[in-house]
Amino acid sequence: MKPPSQRQLRVGEEVRHALAMIFERGDFRDPDLASAHVTVTEVRASPDLKLMTVFITPLGGGDAAPLLAALKRATPFLRGQVAKSVRTKYAPDLVFRADTTIDAAARIEALFHSPEVRRDLDRDED
């Protein structure tokens, strides 16, 4: 698989910033989104820049499923807002996904501190 181009990375970052500003303003009609605190961790752009996969996590952790459902309902509004902020030939389609990298990092950290792994690590240092 080819790595993303500089253009994909730049436009993805612009979309991430635009979405972060939209969420910061919080002017949503949907009560699930109006009271939600969302962190946009990453935006991956397709090679033609027509599709943006947006990785989100609820601020402070928690279940992302209700938030993803609310974002799916608000996608047309968010797409329009992004189109106003980011100048591209086409308004990109937005697909929201839960970002699980923070959870994976926490599991790995917990493993490193477990007694079994700690014992093996201490043995290797001797």
N, C-alpha and C positions, 0 to 999 in steps of 0.2 A: 504494500500500500504506500502511495506517495505521501510525503509529509505536506501539510498545508503550505500554500504560497504566502509570501509576505502580504499580498493583497488580501487574501482570506483572513490572515491574522489581524491585519489593520482594521478591516471592515467589521470583523467579529468583535474586536475590542470597542469600536465605536458604537455598535449595537448594544454591547454590555453596559457602556456608560449611559446611553440613552435610556435603557430600561431601568437602570439604577436611579436615574433622575425621576422617571415616571413613578416608580415605587416610592421614592422619597416624598414626592408631592402627595401621593395617596388620594388623588381625586377620582375615586372609583364609585360607581353606583352600586356595585355588588358589595354587600356588607361583609362577605367573607374576605374580600380583598382590601376593603377600606380599613379593616382593623388588623390586617396581616403585616408582619414584618418579614420581608423577603430579602435574601442575599443572592445576587446573581453571581455565581462563581466563575462561569465560563460560557462563552458563546462560540460554537463551531460553525463556520460558514461552509456551505457546499462550494465546489469549484466554480459554479456559475453564479454564486452569491444570491440565488433565489430561495434558498432554504437555510434557516438559521436554527440550530439546535441549541436551546438555552438550558443550561444546567443551573438549578436553583436549590436552595436549602432554606428552611424556615430559620430565621434568626433565633439563636438560642437552642436550636435542635427541635426535635419533635417529629411527628408524623407529617410527611409531605403530601400524602394522598389527598386530603381535602383541599390543600393549597393548589395542587396540580389540577384538580377538577375545576376550581374557581378560575385558574389561569386559562384553562381550555375554553371556558365560557367567555372570557374577556379577550381572547386572541384577536378577533377582528379590531377591537378598539386599540389594543397594544400595537398591532401591525400598522394601523394608521398613524399612531403617535410616533413610532419608529421611522416611518416613511417621511414624516415632517422633519425629523431631527437628523437623519442620516441620508445623505444624498447618494442614491444609487439609481441605476436605470430602472429597476423594478423594486416595488415594495416587497421585501422578503417575507416568505411564509415563516411563521414562528412555531416551533415544536418545543414544548417544555418537558424536561426530564428532571427527576430528582438526582442530585449530586450525592453519590455514595462514597466519595473519596475520603471525606472527613470521618465517616463511620469506619471505613477500612483502616485508616491510620490509627484510630483509637483502638481497634482490635489488635493491631500489630503492636502498639505500645503496651497494651495489657499483656500480650504474650511475652514480651521482653521482660516484664516485671513478674511473671509467674514463677513460682518456686522451682519448677522443673527446668525451665530455660535458664533461670539465674544460676542454678546449680551447674548446668552444662557450661555456661559461659565462664563461671568461676574456675571450673576445672581446666578449661582451655588456657586461662591466664597463667596457671601454675607451670 
